[in-house]
Amino acid sequence: MNGQYAALIIAIPLISAFFVPVIKAISKKAVMPFLLLVTLAQIGIAGWVFNEVYTTGKPIIVMAGGWKPPVGINLYIGHFAALFVLIIAVVSFFMAYFSMKAVTIEPLDKYAMLFLLLMLGATGMIATGDIFNLFVFMEITAITAYALTAYNKTGEAAEASMKYMILGGIGSSFFLIGIALIYGATGTLNMAQIAQLAGNINPTVAQVGLALLIFGLAVEAELFPLNAWAPDAYQAAPHPVTVMFSAFVVKAGLYAAARILYLMQGVSTWHSVLKMLVIMATLTVVVAEFSALRQKDVKRMIAYSSISQVGMIAFALALGTQSGVDAGVFHMVNHAIVKALLFLGVGYVGLQLGGTKLEDFEGLGRRMPLTAFAITVGSLSAIGIPLLNIFWSKIRIMLAGVAAGYTWGVALILGASVVEAVYYLRLIHRMWFAGEGERIRESLAIGAIMLFLVALILVIGVYPNYAWNLAQKAGADIFNVAKYISNVPLMGVGA
């Protein structure tokens, strides 16, 4: 198949989103099955892209209109993008099915359109090779996320959406000003050419521009102090949307921050921005873990836990070393699996029992044993128990942090991990050793999805090498900027 067909990862969700009203006009009941079909098609294209990139070892470059960059806009689908576009597609497919059961509030056609645009935005952020195009996809992601956060039409949802919108607007402003500074200094918006010219930018302009770009992305990446929106949005949004926020929307923000950070490593003031990001990441971990400990709502508790894990990923990506980036990408993969499982399980409990308070989980092991088992495995993995997937990525982040000279950061993260163990073990105790209740019939399809995610956790935990090799290739795609530049056929530079 021609590499230009990889553009379908953008085209399919975009065209399908605007095709939803046509489907509704034909049959209102066909809207959600159509959403499921589109996400299944996305898996097919993403699977082909993943296989092509990891088999050949070469990125797929798609040039809009056939124009070479920097004149034309290009998609750059390297090892990282190929891996995470597939993760986005698989999670979206699972959540499209979950939405058929969990989302009943009208208008469902609007929900389906927003769902597809959220998938599109995150995919575009990861695949684009143009910094302004990155801003466009970031705005698509953000605007659809605001709307989906408020979709349940409650006061709580409206408040959460407003918080998200205000902080998102601030972040977008930072990002746009950062783009203006970098464009003014280099005369280009193409990422590869920016990397080529980074060493020639005035150090002060480069430092301010890069800091603004990172702060702008910190909203989507849920980094302290710009993550106040996240717990409210996670709690208020429909359960499938919460899974998408945690599994891939935040990953798109983290990737964009890491990509821009390493493209600018030729700047003389680069290390000062790295230190700023390390401090932000460490504070994110510590503040989120202690906030999670105080929560009485399990969905909100896991939201804070997710923010903490994201802080750990940002810490690894900001170390400035190959081992740090590899460990960060490995943790991104593991986090996507574990938090998708936890939010799916908790969301399903909320759907069946009418709430996600701690007391709703008492006796869950007797009432919904399959769901309780899945949440237990996810909780133990999040803590970092050996032979479960997150254990390996946490260890690699700690080792990379010590090697980079950030022992203090590692110590704080380890201390915060003890707090994490406390609230997850409290949840497990509530599910298996407290309360009574009658058995509730569980959905076989939802159960199959949860068991699939549990299997991934166990397989990566017992046999981590395959996933680690994937993560290393994806990490090298971010860290090895010289190779990134050579792969992009810049006009006047090479074929």
C-alpha positions in Angstrom: 0.0 0.0 0.0 1.3 3.5 -0.9 2.6 5.5 2.1 0.3 8.4 1.2 -2.6 6.2 2.3 -1.4 6.8 5.8 -3.2 10.2 5.6 -6.3 8.2 6.1 -5.6 8.2 9.9 -6.6 11.9 9.7 -9.1 11.7 6.8 -11.3 8.9 8.2 -12.3 10.4 11.5 -12.6 13.9 9.9 -14.8 12.9 7.1 -16.8 10.5 9.3 -17.5 13.2 11.9 -19.2 15.4 9.2 -21.0 12.3 7.8 -22.7 11.6 11.2 -25.7 14.0 10.4 -26.3 12.0 7.2 -26.4 8.8 9.1 -28.8 10.3 11.7 -31.1 11.4 8.8 -31.2 7.8 7.5 -31.6 6.2 11.0 -31.1 7.6 14.4 -30.3 4.1 15.8 -27.4 3.7 13.3 -25.3 6.6 14.7 -23.5 4.6 17.5 -23.0 1.5 15.3 -21.5 3.9 12.7 -19.2 5.2 15.3 -18.1 1.7 16.2 -17.5 0.9 12.5 -15.4 4.0 11.9 -13.1 3.3 14.9 -12.8 -0.3 13.6 -11.7 1.1 10.2 -9.2 3.3 12.1 -7.7 0.3 13.8 -7.2 -1.3 10.3 -5.3 1.8 8.9 -3.4 2.3 12.2 -2.4 -1.4 12.3 -1.1 -1.2 8.7 0.9 2.0 9.5 2.4 0.4 12.7 3.4 -2.8 10.7 4.9 -0.7 7.9 7.0 1.5 10.2 8.2 -1.2 12.6 8.9 -3.7 9.7 10.9 -1.3 7.5 12.3 0.8 10.3 11.6 3.9 8.2 9.0 6.7 8.9 6.1 7.4 6.6 6.2 11.0 5.4 3.0 12.3 3.9 3.3 15.6 2.0 0.1 17.6 1.6 -0.5 18.3 -2.1 2.9 16.8 -3.0 4.7 19.9 -1.8 7.9 19.3 0.0 8.3 21.0 3.4 8.8 23.6 4.6 6.6 25.0 1.8 4.1 22.2 2.2 2.7 20.7 5.4 3.8 17.1 6.2 2.8 14.3 8.4 5.7 12.5 10.1 4.7 9.0 11.2 7.8 7.5 12.9 8.1 4.8 15.5 6.4 6.9 18.2 3.5 8.1 16.1 2.9 4.6 14.6 2.7 3.1 18.1 0.5 5.7 19.7 -1.8 6.1 16.7 -2.6 2.4 17.1 -3.2 2.8 20.8 -5.5 5.7 20.1 -7.5 3.6 17.6 -7.8 0.6 19.8 -8.9 2.6 22.9 -11.4 4.6 20.7 -12.9 1.3 19.4 -13.3 0.0 22.9 -14.8 3.2 24.1 -17.1 3.4 21.1 -18.6 0.1 22.2 -18.7 1.2 25.9 -20.5 4.4 24.7 -23.3 2.4 23.3 -24.1 1.2 26.8 -22.9 4.2 28.9 -24.1 7.2 27.0 -27.8 7.7 26.7 -28.2 11.5 26.9 -29.3 13.1 23.6 -28.2 14.3 21.1 -26.1 11.1 20.4 -25.2 12.4 17.0 -23.4 15.3 18.5 -21.6 13.0 20.9 -20.5 10.8 18.0 -19.1 13.8 16.1 -17.2 15.1 19.1 -15.9 11.6 19.9 -14.5 11.3 16.3 -13.0 14.8 16.4 -11.3 14.1 19.8 -9.7 11.0 18.2 -8.7 13.1 15.2 -7.2 15.9 17.3 -5.0 13.5 19.4 -3.9 11.6 16.2 -3.1 14.8 14.4 -1.0 16.2 17.3 1.1 13.0 17.3 1.4 12.7 13.5 2.0 16.3 12.3 5.4 17.7 11.3 4.4 21.3 11.4 4.3 23.3 14.6 1.3 25.5 13.6 -0.6 22.5 12.4 0.2 21.1 15.9 -1.6 24.1 17.4 -4.6 23.5 15.1 -4.9 19.9 16.2 -4.4 20.9 19.8 -7.3 23.3 19.5 -9.5 20.6 17.9 -8.6 18.3 20.8 -9.2 21.0 23.4 -12.5 22.3 22.0 -14.0 18.9 21.6 -12.8 18.0 25.1 -14.5 21.1 26.6 -17.8 20.1 24.9 -17.5 16.4 26.0 -16.7 17.4 29.5 -20.0 19.3 29.7 -22.0 16.6 27.8 -23.9 15.2 30.8 -25.6 18.6 31.1 -25.2 18.8 34.9 -24.1 21.8 36.9 -21.0 19.9 37.9 -20.2 19.1 34.3 -20.7 22.8 33.2 -18.4 24.0 36.0 -15.7 21.4 35.1 -15.9 22.4 31.4 -15.6 26.1 32.2 -12.5 25.5 34.3 -11.0 23.4 31.5 -11.9 26.1 29.0 -10.3 28.9 31.0 -7.1 27.1 31.6 -7.1 25.7 28.0 -7.5 29.2 26.7 -4.5 30.4 28.7 -2.5 27.5 27.5 -3.4 28.1 23.9 -2.4 31.8 24.2 1.0 30.8 25.7 1.5 28.3 22.9 0.6 30.7 20.1 2.9 33.4 21.4 5.7 30.8 21.6 5.0 29.8 18.0 5.2 33.5 17.0 8.6 34.0 18.7 10.1 30.8 17.2 8.7 31.7 13.7 10.0 35.2 14.0 13.5 33.9 14.9 13.6 31.1 12.2 11.2 32.0 9.5 9.7 28.5 9.4 7.0 26.4 11.0 8.3 23.0 9.9 9.6 21.1 12.9 12.6 19.6 11.1 13.8 23.0 9.9 13.3 24.5 13.3 15.6 21.9 14.7 18.2 22.7 12.0 18.1 26.4 12.9 17.7 26.2 16.7 21.3 26.8 17.4 21.2 30.1 15.5 18.3 31.6 17.5 19.0 34.3 20.0 19.3 32.4 23.4 16.9 34.6 25.2 14.2 34.4 22.5 14.7 30.7 22.3 14.4 30.2 26.0 11.3 32.3 26.3 9.7 30.8 23.2 10.4 27.3 24.3 9.1 27.9 27.9 5.9 29.4 26.5 5.4 26.4 24.2 5.9 24.0 27.1 3.6 26.0 29.4 1.0 26.0 26.6 1.1 22.2 26.3 1.2 21.8 30.1 -2.6 22.2 30.2 -3.2 19.2 27.9 -0.3 17.3 29.6 -1.9 17.9 33.0 1.2 19.3 34.6 1.2 21.4 37.8 0.2 24.2 38.2 -2.0 24.1 35.0 -3.8 20.9 35.8 -6.5 22.2 38.1 -9.1 21.4 35.5 -8.3 17.7 35.2 -9.9 16.1 38.3 -13.2 17.9 37.8 -13.3 17.1 34.1 -12.4 13.4 34.6 -15.2 13.1 37.2 -17.9 15.0 35.3 -17.3 13.7 31.7 -19.1 10.6 30.4 -17.2 7.4 31.5 -15.9 6.5 28.0 -14.6 10.1 27.5 -12.7 9.9 30.8 -10.9 6.8 29.5 -10.0 8.7 26.3 -8.7 11.7 28.3 -6.4 9.5 30.4 -5.4 6.9 27.7 -4.4 9.2 24.9 -5.4 12.9 25.1 -2.9 13.6 27.8 -0.3 11.4 25.9 -0.7 13.6 22.8 0.2 16.7 25.0 3.2 14.9 26.5 4.5 13.8 23.1 4.1 17.3 21.7 6.0 18.8 24.6 8.8 16.2 24.3 9.0 16.6 20.5 9.4 20.4 20.7 11.7 20.1 23.7 14.2 17.9 21.9 13.9 19.7 18.6 15.3 22.8 20.4 18.2 21.1 22.1 20.7 23.1 20.1 19.7 26.2 22.0 22.3 27.3 24.6 19.7 27.8 27.3 18.1 24.4 26.7 19.1 22.9 30.1 17.4 25.6 32.1 14.1 24.7 30.4 14.7 21.1 31.2 15.2 21.9 34.9 12.0 23.9 35.0 10.1 21.0 33.5 11.7 18.5 36.0 10.5 20.7 38.9 7.0 21.0 37.4 6.8 17.2 36.9 8.0 16.4 40.4 5.5 18.8 41.9 2.8 17.2 39.8 3.6 13.8 41.2 3.7 14.9 44.9 0.7 17.2 44.9 -1.5 14.7 42.9 -0.7 11.8 45.2 -1.5 13.6 48.4 -4.7 15.0 46.7 -5.7 11.4 45.7 -5.4 10.2 49.3 -8.1 12.6 50.5 -10.7 11.6 47.9 -14.0 9.8 48.7 -15.0 9.3 45.1 -13.0 6.6 43.3 -13.2 8.1 39.9 -11.8 11.3 41.2 -9.1 9.4 43.1 -8.0 7.6 40.0 -8.0 10.9 38.2 -5.4 12.3 40.6 -3.5 9.0 40.4 -3.4 9.4 36.6 -2.1 13.0 37.0 0.6 11.7 39.2 1.7 9.0 36.7 1.7 11.7 34.0 4.0 13.8 36.2 6.3 10.8 36.4 6.3 10.5 32.5 7.1 14.2 32.2 9.9 13.8 34.7 11.5 11.0 32.6 11.1 13.0 29.3 12.7 16.1 30.9 15.9 14.3 32.0 17.6 15.1 28.7 18.9 11.5 28.2 18.1 8.7 25.9 17.4 6.3 28.8 15.0 8.9 30.3 13.0 9.3 27.1 12.9 5.6 26.5 11.6 5.0 30.1 9.1 7.8 29.7 7.7 6.4 26.5 7.5 2.9 28.1 5.6 4.4 31.0 3.2 6.1 28.6 2.3 2.7 27.0 1.9 1.1 30.4 -0.1 4.0 31.8 -2.4 4.0 28.8 -3.2 0.3 29.4 -3.6 0.5 33.2 -5.6 3.7 33.4 -7.9 2.6 30.5 -8.6 -0.5 32.6 -9.2 1.4 35.8 -11.4 4.1 34.4 -13.4 1.5 32.3 -13.9 -0.6 35.5 -14.9 2.3 37.7 -17.1 3.7 34.9 -18.9 0.4 34.6 -19.4 0.2 38.3 -20.9 3.8 38.2 -23.1 2.7 35.3 -24.4 -0.4 37.2 -24.6 0.9 40.7 -25.4 4.6 40.1 -22.3 6.1 41.7 -18.5 5.9 42.1 -18.2 6.8 45.8 -16.0 4.6 48.0 -19.0 3.1 49.7 -20.3 2.0 46.3 -17.3 -0.3 46.0 -17.9 -2.2 49.3 -18.6 -5.8 48.6 -17.9 -5.4 44.8 -15.9 -8.6 44.8 -19.2 -10.5 45.7 -21.5 -8.4 43.5 -19.3 -7.9 40.4 -16.4 -10.3 40.7 -15.0 -9.8 37.2 -15.0 -6.0 37.4 -13.6 -6.1 40.9 -10.8 -8.5 39.7 -9.9 -6.1 36.8 -9.8 -3.1 39.1 -7.7 -5.0 41.6 -5.1 -5.9 38.9 -5.1 -2.4 37.6 -4.6 -1.0 41.1 -1.8 -3.3 42.0 -0.1 -2.5 38.7 -0.5 1.3 39.3 1.3 0.8 42.7 4.2 -0.9 40.9 3.9 -4.4 42.2 6.5 -6.7 40.5 5.4 -8.9 37.6 2.9 -6.3 36.5 3.7 -3.9 33.7 4.1 -0.5 35.5 6.8 -2.0 37.8 9.2 -2.2 34.9 8.7 1.4 33.6 8.8 2.8 37.1 12.1 1.1 37.8 13.6 2.4 34.5 12.4 6.0 35.3 14.0 5.8 38.7 17.3 4.5 37.3 17.3 7.1 34.6 16.6 9.9 37.1 19.5 8.8 39.3 21.9 8.5 36.3 20.9 12.1 35.2 21.7 13.5 38.7 18.1 14.0 39.9 18.3 11.8 43.0 16.2 14.3 44.9 13.4 14.0 42.3 13.6 10.2 42.5 13.4 10.3 46.3 10.3 12.5 46.2 8.6 10.3 43.6 9.3 7.2 45.6 7.9 8.8 48.7 4.7 9.8 46.8 4.5 6.2 45.5 4.0 5.0 49.1 1.0 7.3 49.4 -0.3 5.8 46.2 -0.1 2.3 47.7 -2.2 3.4 50.7 -5.2 4.6 48.8 -5.2 1.8 46.2 -4.9 -0.9 49.0 -7.8 0.9 50.8 -9.9 0.5 47.6 -9.0 -3.2 47.3 -9.9 -3.8 50.9 -13.3 -2.2 50.4 -14.0 -4.3 47.4 -13.1 -7.7 48.8 -13.2 -7.5 52.6 -16.1 -5.1 53.4 -19.8 -4.9 52.7 -22.4 -7.4 51.3 -24.6 -7.5 48.3 -26.2 -9.7 45.7 -24.5 -10.8 42.5 -25.1 -8.5 39.5 -25.0 -9.7 36.0 -22.0 -8.3 34.2 -21.7 -7.6 30.4 -19.7 -10.2 28.6 -18.4 -7.7 26.1 -17.3 -5.2 28.7 -15.8 -8.0 30.7 -13.9 -9.2 27.6 -12.4 -5.8 27.1 -11.3 -5.6 30.7 -9.8 -9.1 30.6 -7.9 -8.1 27.4 -6.4 -5.1 29.2 -5.6 -7.4 32.3 -3.9 -9.8 29.9 -1.7 -7.0 28.5 -0.7 -5.9 32.0 0.3 -9.5 32.9 2.1 -10.3 29.7 4.1 -7.1 29.7 4.8 -7.6 33.5 6.1 -11.2 32.9 7.7 -10.6 29.4 8.6 -6.9 29.3 11.2 -7.1 26.6 8.9 -6.8 23.5 7.1 -3.7 24.9 10.4 -2.3 26.0 11.9 -2.7 22.5 8.9 -0.9 21.0 9.3 1.9 23.6 13.1 2.2 22.8 12.4 2.6 19.1 9.7 5.2 19.8 11.9 7.0 22.3 14.8 7.2 19.8 12.3 8.7 17.4 12.0 11.7 19.8 15.5 11.8 21.1 17.5 11.4 17.9 16.9 14.8 16.3 19.6 14.5 13.7 17.9 11.4 12.3 14.5 13.2 12.4 15.9 16.0 10.3 17.5 13.7 7.8 14.3 11.8 7.3 12.2 14.9 6.4 12.8 15.8 2.7 13.2 19.5 3.2 13.1 21.5 0.0 16.6 22.5 -1.1 18.2 20.2 1.5 17.7 16.8 0.1 15.4 14.3 -1.5 
